[in-house]
Amino acid sequence: MKGRLWTAIVEVGFIIFLFYSNLLMGEYERSGEASERGLAWAVMDVLTLRNFAIAIVAATVGYLVVEYLRKSAANR
């Protein structure tokens, strides 16, 4: 049980990392303002409570879907 929980935390954390790195990269695209305002501004613009809530929900759903697919593939 302890191993499964640790695996879930690591996988959800990785999904959250990918979510935030994608948001941060978006700040440096043509439409973003980070190239003018700098990295500190971009990080503060990305790290909001709304984005964190979205990241947690999306990472949890993503983890559950991947686990379902893993179990389905293992039963074949």
C-alpha positions, -999 to 999 in steps of 0.1 A, spaced: 0 0 0 28 24 9 45 18 -24 13 24 -44 7 57 -26 43 68 -33 40 59 -69 7 78 -72 22 109 -56 52 108 -79 31 103 -110 6 131 -101 35 153 -93 51 147 -126 18 156 -144 16 188 -124 52 196 -134 44 191 -170 13 213 -166 32 242 -151 61 239 -175 36 241 -204 20 272 -188 55 288 -183 65 281 -219 32 297 -231 42 329 -213 72 331 -237 53 326 -269 44 356 -291 12 363 -272 28 361 -238 43 391 -219 72 372 -202 97 382 -228 91 418 -219 85 414 -181 110 387 -172 111 352 -156 100 363 -121 68 379 -135 61 348 -156 64 325 -126 42 347 -105 16 349 -133 16 311 -136 15 302 -99 -21 310 -90 -46 292 -69 -68 287 -99 -40 271 -119 -31 249 -90 -67 236 -86 -68 229 -123 -34 211 -121 -46 189 -92 -78 179 -108 -62 173 -142 -33 153 -127 -56 131 -106 -79 124 -136 -49 117 -158 -34 93 -132 -67 75 -128 -71 70 -165 -35 58 -169 -40 33 -140 -72 20 -156 -55 15 -189 -26 -2 -172 -49 -26 -154 -69 -32 -186 -38 -40 -206 -24 -63 -178 -57 -84 -178 -54 -91 -216 
